[in-house]
Amino acid sequence: MKVRIVPISKILLAELEGWLKFRVGMKKRNFMLQHLHMSFKFLLRGIQRMIESYSLPNRKLTPHMFRHTFCKWMLKATNNDIEKVRRLAGHSNIATTSRYLKDSYSDLADAVEALPKF
């Protein structure tokens, strides 16, 4: 398993702190739930199942979609600084990150609208 240290936003930090406080409360109640074989641990497959449970009938939602969205949004936020995004995404090869540089039609339309008016 590859371990990395990455910065997170203050909003996400607050959400994680809230989750940890909730989890501590759940651990106190967990002794009552143990005989029901319930667990509040976030294991990798459990997170995948949770995300997939939010899928639409005709479109499966996957954890990779969040990664893809993160990379696209970070490219936009950093004015296409591919090296920063590569490091944040944990890609060892910049060619992997460059796949996210493909502009969508709306990105191209926004660029045309941003042209100076003569």
Stockholm file with secondary structure:
# STOCKHOLM 1.0

chainA/1-118         MKVRIVPISKILLAELEGWLKFRVGMKKRNFMLQHLHMSFKFLLRGIQRMIESYSLPNRKLTPHMFRHTFCKWMLKATNNDIEKVRRLAGHSNIATTSRYLKDSYSDLADAVEALPKF
#=GR chainA/1-118 SS CCCCCCCCCHHHHHHHHHHHHHHHHHHHHHHHHGGGTCCCCCCHHHHHHHHHHTCBTTBCCCHHHHHHHHHHHHHHHTTSCHHHHHHHHTCSSHHHHHGGGCCCHHHHHHHHHTSCCC
#=GC SS_cons         CCCCCCCCCHHHHHHHHHHHHHHHHHHHHHHHHGGGTCCCCCCHHHHHHHHHHTCBTTBCCCHHHHHHHHHHHHHHHTTSCHHHHHHHHTCSSHHHHHGGGCCCHHHHHHHHHTSCCC
//
